[in-house]
């Protein structure tokens, strides 16, 4: 598909075979960070209110420190961690396979050869269409036959690219997805 290459961050070439080329390289859509951003704001408001309205007296400083520690923990766990997960999740379409890599410390990966791809479905609501995201549902041959990827950027374009790249592997007369 001409002009379909979306490369955002370098992907390690050492996992590619000699004749394999990256066609699409994506991360989850930024919309997946809206809820973590809201939690970060809530934690900041909690921290400010907790520090300013801590009861006076001998317990004031310990309560303020406790509020700040809880708020920083919440910001890290509910705000920073999802952002790091988003940065370290890779959806890579090559001319031979669909590669999913995710994880911060412990990496998990899944490779789906395009020859195993039976179908790809896009689900989008009105907001998804407006923001350019959606859920991509991959139907594959084999034991783990269904992969659902929520918050996929350019979901329709990814679906079209997968249909084009997997076409040579489908038998004649087999319908496109």
N, C-alpha and C positions, 0 to 999 in steps of 0.2 A: 504494500500500500504506500504510494508515494507521499512523502511528507508526514508519515505516521510515527516517525521516531521521536520518542519523548525520553530524553536521558537527563536525569536530574543530578545524580550522584554517581561517581564511578563505581562499577561493579567489578569484583575480582575476576579477572580474565582466566585465572588458573582453574576455575571450575568449568570452563568452556572447552569443548572438544576442538580439534584442529580446524574443522570446517564450519564451526558454529559462530553465528553472529548475533549480537544483541539487537533486537528490533524495537522493543519497548522496555523501558526501565522505570518503574513507578514506585511510589510509596503510598500508603493510605491517604485518602483525601484529607485536607486540613479541617474539614467539617468534623472529623473525629476528635478534634481537640477543643470543640466548643464546651462540652460538659466539663472537662478538666480545667478549662479557663474559668468557668463559673465557680467551680469548687475552690480555685485559688483565690478568687475575689471574696468568697464567703470566709475562707480562712483568714484573709487579711483583715476583713471587717471584724471577725471574732477577736483577732489579736489586738486591734486598736481599741475596741470596746473593753476587752478584758484588762488591758494595761491601764486605761484611763479610769475605769470604774472598779478597780480592785479595792477591796475594803482597806481602810487605813489601819495603822497600827503595826504591830510586830510582824503580822503575816502579809503585809502589802508586797514586799519585795519577792518572797517565795511564790506568792500567787501570780505575780506578774511574770516571773521567770517560767513558772509552770505553763501559763497561758502562751507565752512565746514559744516554748518547746513544743507544745501540742500543735500550735499553728504552723511552725516550721515543719514538723512531721507531716501534717496534713498537706501542706504545700508540696513537699517532696513526693509523698505517696500519691496524692490525687491530682497533682499538677505536673510536676517534673517527670515522674515516671512514665505516664502516658505519652508525653512528648518524646522522651527517649525511645520508647517502644515504636512510635511512629517513624522516627528517624532510622531505626535499625530494622524495620520491616521492608523487605524488598520484594516486589512483584516484577519478575523479569520474563519477557517473552523473547525467545530466540527463534531462529529458523527451524529448530528441532524440538523444542520443549518449552513448557511453562515452569518457571522456577519460583518457588516461594521460600524465602529465608527470613526468619524472625528470631528475635531474642537479644537480650542485652549481654548477659554473661554466658548463659547456656544457649547456644544457637540451635534452632530446629529448622529443618529444611524438608522440602517436598519437591520432587521433580515429576512433572507429568509429561511424558512424551506426547507430541502432537498426534502421533498415530493412535494413541489411546483415547483421544478426545472425541467423545460421542456428540456432545452438544454444549452450547454456552447460552445461558439465559441472562437477561438483564432485568432487574426489578428497580424501578424508580418511582418515587412519589413526586408530587409537584415541587417540593423543596429540593429534592435531589436533582431534578431536571434543571431547575434554576441555578443551582450551584455547580452543576457539571459532575455529579458523582452518582453512585448507585451501587447496588449489590450485583456482583457477578457470580452466577451459579454455574460451575463447570460439572458436566456429567462425563464421567470417564468409565472406560472398561476396567474391570478388575474388582478386587474386593472392596476397596474404598471408593465407591462409585460417584460420590457427590462431594464437591468442595464449594463452600459458600464464602465468598470474600466480600465483606461489607465495606462500605466507604471506599469503593474503587473509583479513582479519578478517571474521567473519560471512559466510563464503563461501556458505552455503545461503541466507541472507537476500538476499544480493546476486543470486544466481541467480534467486530468486523475483521480485525487483524487476525484473530485466532481462526475465524472461518476461512480466510484466504490462505493462511499458512498450513492449515490442516486439510485443505481440499485435496492435495495430491494423495493423501492417505485414505480417503474415503472411496468405497467402491463406486463404480459407475451407477448413476441413477439414484444414488443416496442423497436425500434432501439436505440442503444447507440448513444451518440453524439460525 
